[in-house]
Amino acid sequence: MRISQLITKLAESGDRAVVPQLEAMVAESVFGLLVSGLPKAEAGQQILVDGSGSVTMQRVRDPNGKRMIKACADPDLFSVNYPGSINVTMNGRELLQMAEKVPDADGVLICSATSFHSFAIYKASYSRIKESRPVPTSRRWWQLWKPA
């Protein structure tokens, strides 16, 4: 299941049991961001930002008014549904490492590519989520056990 689908499921059902699965997917998932001040690069070229320039990430506010870095889940799909919304991709662990260094942001708001819902990750959760591992879901519908 895509991370956007889990965000939508959480928002529509309110099922908090989805949160651990969602958080476990963040570190290894790829997210899109709209970043300004980047050096010129070819599509697909890796860029290293060393702090010598003025690079800024798009900011939004969560429903409680907190300042958040906007991250787009499932960037391939997000770009199709919302063209021009992304110019950089990075995995969740890199995103949270970078977000830790942004003093004027209270967290990261992950926006779904398939609905107008989002999932907030606040600074207090960064370390825990960076170290999380995907929840195993390799069981077939008829298995009562998980293969070793």
ABEGO torsion letter per residue (X at the ends): XBAAAAAAAAAAAGBAAAAAAAAAAAAABBBBBBBBGBBBBBBGBBBBBAGABBBBBBBBBBAAGBBBBBBBBGAAAAAAABBGABABBBBAAAAAAAAAABAABAEBBBBBAABBBBBBBBAAAAAAAAABBBBBAABBAABABBBX
